[in-house]
Amino acid sequence: METNGSNSHSHENQTSEANNDASKDGSNEKVVFVNHAEIAWHEGRKQWVGVQSQKSKRLHREPIMSWTATYEDLLCSTEPFQQPIPLAEMVDFLVDIWHEEGLYD
C-alpha cells in the first residue's frame, strides 16, 4: 500500500517540476485548445439546417404531395416527384396512413 502513496507523491512532484521548468523557460504562453471537430460540425449543421430567414418562407408554401395520394400510389409509381418532398410532409403523410391502417397507436 505504501508504494501507491509514494507513487502519487512522485507524480505530483513530477507535475510541479514540469510546471516549474516551463516557467523557467520564460514561456508564459497559455495553450488554447481549439476543437476543430466541433467547428466542422457547426458548419455542416448550418449547411444542413440552412438560413433561418429562409426557413420561415418554406413553412407557408403549399404541400407538394396531393392530399388524395395513397401509399399505393407512391409505391407503384416510378415517376420522380417534380420537387423534393420535405421530411415533415412525408412524416405527416406516413403517420396518417399508419393511423388509417391501425399500425400506429
C-alpha positions in Angstrom: 0.0 0.0 0.0 2.8 2.4 0.7 4.0 2.1 -2.9 0.8 3.6 -4.1 1.2 6.5 -1.7 4.8 7.1 -2.8 3.8 6.9 -6.5 1.1 9.5 -6.1 3.6 11.8 -4.4 6.2 11.3 -7.0 3.6 12.0 -9.7 2.7 15.3 -8.0 6.4 16.2 -7.7 6.9 15.5 -11.4 4.0 17.6 -12.4 5.1 20.5 -10.3 8.7 20.2 -11.6 7.4 20.2 -15.2 5.4 23.4 -14.4 8.5 25.0 -12.8 10.6 24.1 -15.9 8.1 25.7 -18.2 8.1 28.9 -16.2 11.9 28.9 -16.1 12.0 28.9 -19.9 10.2 32.2 -19.9 7.3 30.9 -22.0 4.2 32.0 -20.2 2.0 31.4 -23.2 -1.2 29.5 -22.5 -2.0 26.8 -25.0 -5.6 27.4 -26.2 -7.5 24.2 -27.2 -9.3 24.6 -30.5 -11.9 21.9 -31.1 -11.7 21.6 -34.9 -14.3 18.8 -35.0 -16.9 21.0 -33.2 -16.3 23.8 -35.7 -16.7 21.5 -38.6 -19.9 20.1 -37.0 -21.4 23.5 -36.7 -20.5 24.4 -40.3 -22.0 21.2 -41.5 -25.2 21.8 -39.4 -25.5 25.3 -40.9 -25.5 23.8 -44.4 -28.0 21.1 -43.4 -30.4 23.4 -41.5 -30.0 26.4 -43.8 -30.5 30.0 -43.1 -33.3 30.6 -40.5 -34.8 33.5 -42.5 -35.4 31.2 -45.5 -36.9 28.6 -43.2 -39.9 30.7 -42.3 -40.6 31.2 -46.0 -40.8 27.5 -46.6 -43.4 26.9 -43.9 -46.0 28.9 -45.8 -45.9 27.1 -49.1 -48.4 24.6 -50.3 -47.8 20.8 -49.8 -46.0 19.1 -52.6 -47.9 15.8 -52.3 -51.6 15.7 -53.2 -54.0 15.2 -50.3 -55.6 12.4 -52.2 -52.3 10.5 -52.7 -52.3 7.0 -51.2 -49.5 4.8 -50.0 -50.0 2.5 -53.1 -49.7 5.5 -55.4 -46.3 6.2 -54.0 -45.1 2.6 -54.1 -46.4 1.8 -57.6 -45.2 4.9 -59.3 -41.7 5.0 -60.9 -42.1 8.7 -61.7 -39.9 11.0 -59.6 -41.6 13.9 -57.8 -41.5 17.2 -59.5 -39.6 18.6 -56.5 -38.2 17.2 -53.3 -40.8 16.4 -50.6 -39.9 18.0 -47.2 -39.3 15.5 -44.4 -42.0 16.9 -42.2 -44.6 16.5 -45.0 -43.6 12.9 -45.7 -43.7 12.0 -42.0 -47.2 13.5 -41.7 -48.3 11.5 -44.7 -46.9 8.3 -43.3 -48.4 8.8 -39.9 -51.8 9.4 -41.4 -51.5 6.2 -43.5 -50.4 4.2 -40.5 -53.3 5.6 -38.4 -55.7 4.5 -41.0 -54.3 1.0 -41.2 -54.1 0.6 -37.4 -50.3 0.4 -37.4 -49.7 3.5 -35.3 -51.3 3.9 -31.9 
